[in-house]
Amino acid sequence: MANLIFSEAEQRELREAARAEFPGNPALAYVLENLAAEGIDLDRCRSWDEIRSEKGLADQSDEAPEVA
């Protein structure tokens, strides 16, 4: 199993950054703090294409979107 684990100093920095950057969104700050504490199981990661397909989203186009 491949895991990305953060050192205690990295965890502290990630928690502080999550709280500072997302004061208006405590749910997002919580998720980032949780990732800092638990790390990331790289074996469970999925590609954006897999997620897009699962959610029924259109395939990503190579063309740049039009800007109004």
C-alpha positions, 0 to 999 in steps of 0.5 A: 500500500502506498501512502503519502504521510506528512511529518509533524511539522508539515501537518502543523503547517497544513493545518495552519494554512487550511485555517488561514486560507479557508476561514469562511469554509470550515468544511473545506478546512476540515477536509484539508486538516484531515488529509494532513493528519491521516495522509493520502492513500495513493492506491485509492486515488483516481484520475480526473477522467475516471471521476468525470466519467463516474459523474456523467460529465463530458470528456475534457476537450483539448480546446481552450474554452471561449472567454466572453 
